[in-house]
Amino acid sequence: MNHPELHLPALPAGRHYRFHTMVKPGGARCNIDCEYCFYLHKTELLQQEEHARISDTLLEQHIRQYIEAQTGDEVVFSWQGGEPTMLGLPFFERVVALQRQYAKPGQRIENDLQTNGVALNDKWIAFLKENGFHVGLSIDGPRAYHDRYRKTHTGTSTFDMVMRAATLLRNGGVPFAALCVVNRHNALAGREVYRFLVDEVGTWRVQFTPAVEPRSFKQQAPSTIAASLLPRQDSPQTKPGHPLSIVTDWSVDPDEYGQFLCDVWDEWLATDFGRVHVNLFETAVAQSAGMPAQTCTQAQFCGKAVALEHTGDVYSCDHFVYPQYKLGNIADTHLGDLAFSKPQLQFGQAKHETLPDQCRRCEYLKLCWGECPKNRLLKTKDGQPGLNYLCSGLYRFYKHIDSDMVHILRHLGVIK
């Protein structure tokens, strides 16, 4: 992968950058209480106030700097949390107004909103439609699977509220993706979950995210776990539910995750190829065709997706919002300079540089690249640290689609 920006340190701040920022305008604040959420604990870890909210001044600074820092004809803003809708419609009306104020001539501004859907109503739908927002709606499958970990603060179901949101989005003509966390529970029902998301939720975009967190994730970044504490591949401690497991009980079993992907792939290929976009499948096809990865987790390098907290603090990634990965604050340093600072470049390059030898020898290296660094929680069989927790499952999946991929590439005219 080429990094031409790395050779331009003397250029004025914010003029020659391409990167992405995930904005947490309300910090970790949320109106539901998902058991597996990797972000709720940031309230305590970062000592956030109860009603966290980005100030008007910082919001304007971010929008101005982010637009300044983009060299292309498109700028994509991603609003996440916590739950970003808790800031209310007036906040996002101001967002759109500021984007129009600072947009460069001929530049297209896009907005993504990741939400649990609880607060959506007709007014929200009209706003999202009018302003061209793309929505990611979190839902983990049919009621029994969804409600297993996604509950209200009083422990009650959120399923009906999310399905109501899906209906509003669909009927309102707002494009949305189903964001499904594959966990220890729903991983056993791949085809059922997939068909529900496509047929009942009614979306043509599905994003599967594996639930993987070390037991110590509330106190320390995954990358800081001592190598001596990492279990070897295939040891009992690599499985969720084991009393000495490296991961939480709700983390997906790696082999079951692999089978989940295989089952969904077979269903997708048989019925929905070319109609439904599944994030991991589309990027596997793209990479097999010699194109870049479409997801950061499967890319050779990372580091071009920083996280912005409501305080203006910028972190290397929203999965690495820990004190040691703080790059600075946009009130002091231009966002573009933080995104391409030396610590962030080192963070992005470390994904490739720290790959264990077992990965480098793998026949599917160029489809995986060791997946997300936050999931590198194991030692290889020969004791080398840095193996991805999901390795066995991802290998099973890539092996499963091997012959199918040849037919797909022939169909696309990539090979004869």
Beta strands, then each sheet from edge to edge (+ up, - down):
strand 1: 20-24
strand 2: 33-34
strand 3: 74-79
strand 4: 108-115
strand 5: 134-138
strand 6: 150-151
strand 7: 176-182
strand 8: 205-210
strand 9: 277-278
strand 10: 305-309
strand 11: 313-315
strand 12: 326-329
strand 13: 378-379
strand 14: 385-387
sheet 1: 9+ 8+ 7+ 5+ 4+ 3+ 1+ 10+ 11- 12+
sheet 2: 2+ 6-
sheet 3: 13+ 14-
end
